[in-house]
Amino acid sequence: MSTAKNNALMSVLTAVAVACAVASADPARASSASLGELMAATCVDTIDDLTKVDALASDNNWSKEANPGEFASAWTLAQDGTKVMVGTETVGNQDLCVVAFPESERPQRDEFMKALFGSMTTMAIGTMMVPPPPGSTQGSRMEMFRLGTDGTNRIVLEVMSYDDGAVLMAGVLKSR
């Protein structure tokens, strides 16, 4: 990926992180598995046509964000009592769909990933480890997977989580 595209993608992901930090959540908590399934249905199953996310939002009465920030479109929805944000954007020749979780309601990585991957075939293509910022003990990692194993699929799944296993966000990126 070019530096400009990578910078644009990181800008979008940073906007997601900020949005999640200020999002509120209901007292009841969705399971990590149900949030993984939501990610699969919302972004993985629709990445070939992002207008399908618009249709999901309309069909399920998601709240449209008036100011979507870095996204072309963004919504807030409740999944089993947990508020999550969904955003879509086209960056250059790449389509992006992201599901992000508020700080107090982040799913646990292992259960989330098991439900997200389900019966998908994936190939790990990279992990970026980020050390804790000054004054924190919590580092993070961005894991990247290519859907399929033959290397020809241009769909990449990214999951960002903290050292304690809490998932901040997951995104699907498809090159056209």
Sine and cosine of phi, psi and omega as CSV:
sin_phi,cos_phi,sin_psi,cos_psi,sin_omega,cos_omega
0.00,0.00,0.66,-0.75,-0.01,-1.00
-0.93,0.36,0.34,-0.94,0.00,-1.00
-0.87,0.49,-0.67,0.75,-0.01,-1.00
-0.89,0.45,-0.69,0.72,0.02,-1.00
-0.92,0.39,-0.65,0.76,0.02,-1.00
-0.89,0.45,-0.67,0.74,0.04,-1.00
-0.90,0.44,-0.65,0.76,0.03,-1.00
-0.90,0.43,-0.68,0.74,0.02,-1.00
-0.90,0.43,-0.70,0.71,0.01,-1.00
-0.89,0.45,-0.55,0.83,0.07,-1.00
-0.89,0.45,-0.68,0.73,0.04,-1.00
-0.90,0.43,-0.71,0.70,-0.02,-1.00
-0.91,0.43,-0.58,0.81,0.06,-1.00
-0.90,0.43,-0.65,0.76,0.04,-1.00
-0.88,0.48,-0.62,0.79,0.05,-1.00
-0.89,0.46,-0.72,0.69,-0.01,-1.00
-0.87,0.49,-0.67,0.74,0.02,-1.00
-0.91,0.41,-0.69,0.73,0.00,-1.00
-0.88,0.48,-0.63,0.78,0.00,-1.00
-0.93,0.37,-0.56,0.83,-0.03,-1.00
-0.91,0.40,-0.47,0.88,-0.03,-1.00
-0.98,-0.19,-0.12,0.99,0.00,-1.00
-0.94,0.34,0.54,-0.84,0.04,-1.00
-0.97,-0.26,0.34,-0.94,-0.02,-1.00
-0.76,-0.65,0.47,-0.88,0.08,-1.00
-0.97,0.23,0.36,-0.93,-0.04,-1.00
-0.87,0.50,-0.61,0.79,0.01,-1.00
-0.96,0.30,0.63,-0.77,-0.08,-1.00
-0.92,-0.39,0.73,-0.68,0.07,-1.00
-0.95,0.30,0.47,-0.88,0.05,-1.00
-0.96,0.29,0.44,-0.90,0.06,-1.00
-0.86,0.51,-0.60,0.80,0.00,-1.00
-0.91,0.42,-0.68,0.73,-0.03,-1.00
-0.92,0.39,-0.52,0.85,0.05,-1.00
-0.95,0.30,-0.56,0.83,0.11,-0.99
-0.90,0.43,-0.66,0.75,0.05,-1.00
-0.91,0.42,-0.63,0.77,0.06,-1.00
-0.87,0.50,-0.70,0.71,0.01,-1.00
-0.87,0.49,-0.70,0.72,0.00,-1.00
-0.88,0.47,-0.73,0.68,-0.05,-1.00
-0.94,0.33,-0.58,0.82,-0.10,-1.00
-0.99,0.14,-0.69,0.73,-0.11,-0.99
-0.94,-0.35,-0.72,0.69,-0.05,-1.00
-0.91,0.42,-0.72,0.69,-0.06,-1.00
-0.96,0.29,-0.21,0.98,-0.08,-1.00
-0.89,-0.46,0.00,1.00,-0.15,-0.99
-0.89,0.46,-0.39,0.92,0.04,-1.00
-0.95,0.32,-0.30,0.95,-0.01,-1.00
-0.41,-0.91,0.99,-0.12,-0.08,-1.00
-0.90,0.43,-0.27,0.96,0.08,-1.00
-0.92,0.40,-0.32,0.95,0.07,-1.00
-0.92,0.40,-0.49,0.87,0.07,-1.00
-0.93,0.37,-0.66,0.76,0.09,-1.00
-0.84,0.54,-0.69,0.72,0.00,-1.00
-0.91,0.42,-0.68,0.73,0.06,-1.00
-0.85,0.52,-0.70,0.72,-0.02,-1.00
-0.88,0.48,-0.71,0.71,0.00,-1.00
-0.92,0.40,-0.73,0.69,-0.03,-1.00
-0.90,0.44,-0.50,0.87,-0.08,-1.00
-0.95,-0.32,0.19,0.98,0.05,-1.00
0.83,0.56,0.69,0.72,0.09,-1.00
-0.94,0.33,0.49,-0.87,0.01,-1.00
-0.99,0.11,0.88,-0.47,0.00,-1.00
-0.96,0.27,0.73,-0.68,0.05,-1.00
-0.97,0.23,0.80,-0.60,0.00,-1.00
-0.92,0.38,-0.56,0.83,0.01,-1.00
-0.83,-0.56,1.00,0.00,-0.11,-0.99
-0.97,0.26,0.07,1.00,0.03,-1.00
0.91,0.42,-0.83,-0.56,-0.06,-1.00
-0.98,0.22,-0.12,0.99,-0.06,-1.00
-1.00,-0.09,0.47,-0.88,0.14,-0.99
-0.94,0.34,-0.63,0.78,0.04,-1.00
-0.62,-0.78,0.58,-0.81,0.05,-1.00
-0.51,-0.86,0.54,-0.84,-0.02,-1.00
-0.67,-0.74,0.39,-0.92,0.17,-0.99
-0.90,-0.44,0.68,-0.74,0.02,-1.00
-0.59,-0.81,0.33,-0.94,0.06,-1.00
-0.97,-0.25,0.81,-0.59,0.08,-1.00
-0.91,-0.41,0.96,-0.27,0.00,-1.00
0.78,0.63,0.66,0.75,0.05,-1.00
1.00,-0.01,-0.11,0.99,0.03,-1.00
-0.97,-0.26,0.81,-0.59,0.05,-1.00
-0.99,0.16,0.75,-0.66,0.06,-1.00
-0.78,-0.63,0.34,-0.94,0.06,-1.00
-0.92,-0.39,0.66,-0.75,0.08,-1.00
-0.87,-0.50,0.73,-0.68,0.03,-1.00
-0.69,-0.73,0.54,-0.84,0.07,-1.00
-0.77,-0.64,0.50,-0.87,-0.03,-1.00
-0.30,-0.95,0.46,-0.89,0.18,-0.98
-0.93,-0.37,0.83,-0.55,0.00,-1.00
-0.89,-0.46,0.96,-0.29,-0.07,-1.00
0.89,0.46,-0.83,-0.56,0.02,-1.00
-0.98,-0.20,0.45,0.89,-0.03,-1.00
-0.83,-0.56,0.70,-0.72,0.09,-1.00
-0.99,-0.14,0.65,-0.76,-0.06,-1.00
-0.77,-0.64,0.70,-0.71,0.12,-0.99
-0.74,-0.67,0.79,-0.62,-0.09,-1.00
-0.79,-0.61,0.64,-0.77,0.20,-0.98
-0.88,-0.47,0.80,-0.60,-0.04,-1.00
-0.82,-0.57,0.46,-0.89,-0.14,-0.99
-0.85,-0.52,0.65,-0.76,0.02,-1.00
-0.92,0.38,0.45,-0.89,-0.11,-0.99
-0.79,0.62,-0.67,0.74,-0.08,-1.00
-0.99,0.17,-0.10,1.00,-0.12,-0.99
-0.77,-0.64,0.47,0.88,-0.07,-1.00
-0.96,0.29,0.70,-0.71,0.04,-1.00
-0.94,0.33,0.33,-0.94,0.07,-1.00
-1.00,0.06,0.72,-0.70,-0.16,-0.99
-0.79,0.62,-0.81,0.59,-0.14,-0.99
-0.88,0.48,-0.73,0.68,0.00,-1.00
-0.93,0.37,-0.64,0.77,0.03,-1.00
-0.87,0.49,-0.75,0.66,-0.04,-1.00
-0.91,0.42,-0.64,0.77,0.01,-1.00
-0.87,0.49,-0.71,0.71,0.01,-1.00
-0.95,0.32,-0.63,0.78,0.00,-1.00
-0.89,0.46,-0.75,0.67,-0.04,-1.00
-0.96,0.29,-0.53,0.85,0.01,-1.00
0.68,0.74,-0.88,-0.48,-0.02,-1.00
-0.99,-0.17,0.20,0.98,0.02,-1.00
-0.92,0.40,0.53,-0.84,0.14,-0.99
-0.99,-0.16,0.81,-0.59,-0.03,-1.00
-0.75,-0.66,0.30,-0.95,0.07,-1.00
-0.74,-0.67,0.86,-0.51,0.05,-1.00
-0.90,0.43,0.75,-0.66,0.00,-1.00
-0.86,-0.51,-0.14,0.99,0.05,-1.00
0.15,-0.99,0.43,-0.90,0.11,-0.99
-0.68,-0.74,0.77,-0.64,0.06,-1.00
-0.93,-0.37,0.88,-0.47,0.02,-1.00
-1.00,-0.07,0.70,-0.71,0.01,-1.00
-0.87,-0.50,0.85,-0.52,-0.01,-1.00
-0.93,0.37,0.32,-0.95,0.02,-1.00
-0.87,0.49,0.61,-0.79,0.09,-1.00
-0.94,0.34,0.30,-0.95,0.02,-1.00
-0.80,0.60,0.72,-0.69,0.02,-1.00
1.00,0.07,0.01,1.00,-0.01,-1.00
-0.84,-0.54,0.42,-0.91,0.09,-1.00
-0.96,-0.30,0.03,1.00,-0.13,-0.99
-0.96,-0.27,0.94,-0.34,0.13,-0.99
-1.00,0.00,-0.04,-1.00,0.00,-1.00
-0.58,-0.81,0.16,-0.99,0.06,-1.00
-0.57,-0.82,0.55,-0.83,0.10,-1.00
-0.91,-0.42,0.89,-0.45,0.02,-1.00
-0.97,-0.24,0.66,-0.75,-0.02,-1.00
-0.83,-0.56,0.69,-0.72,-0.02,-1.00
-0.73,-0.68,0.65,-0.76,0.14,-0.99
-1.00,-0.07,0.73,-0.68,0.07,-1.00
-0.96,0.29,0.75,-0.67,-0.10,-1.00
1.00,0.01,0.19,-0.98,-0.06,-1.00
-0.86,-0.52,-0.03,1.00,-0.07,-1.00
-1.00,-0.01,-0.05,1.00,0.04,-1.00
0.99,0.16,-0.03,1.00,-0.02,-1.00
-1.00,-0.04,-0.32,0.95,-0.01,-1.00
-0.96,0.28,0.72,-0.69,-0.04,-1.00
-0.98,-0.21,0.52,0.86,0.04,-1.00
-0.94,-0.34,0.82,-0.57,-0.02,-1.00
-0.89,-0.46,0.72,-0.69,0.06,-1.00
-0.96,-0.28,0.77,-0.63,0.00,-1.00
-0.85,-0.52,0.68,-0.73,0.04,-1.00
-0.77,-0.64,0.82,-0.57,0.04,-1.00
-0.95,-0.31,0.82,-0.57,0.00,-1.00
-0.67,-0.75,0.30,-0.95,0.05,-1.00
-1.00,-0.02,0.21,-0.98,0.00,-1.00
-0.83,0.55,-0.51,0.86,-0.01,-1.00
-0.99,0.16,0.03,1.00,0.04,-1.00
1.00,-0.06,-0.06,1.00,0.01,-1.00
-0.96,0.28,0.79,-0.62,-0.03,-1.00
-1.00,0.06,0.82,-0.57,0.05,-1.00
-0.99,0.14,-0.73,0.68,-0.03,-1.00
-0.31,-0.95,0.30,-0.95,0.12,-0.99
-0.66,-0.75,0.60,-0.80,-0.01,-1.00
-0.64,-0.77,0.41,-0.91,0.08,-1.00
-0.86,-0.51,0.75,-0.66,-0.05,-1.00
-0.82,-0.57,0.79,-0.62,0.02,-1.00
-0.80,-0.60,0.81,-0.58,0.09,-1.00
-0.99,0.13,0.69,-0.72,0.03,-1.00
-0.99,-0.11,0.00,0.00,0.00,0.00
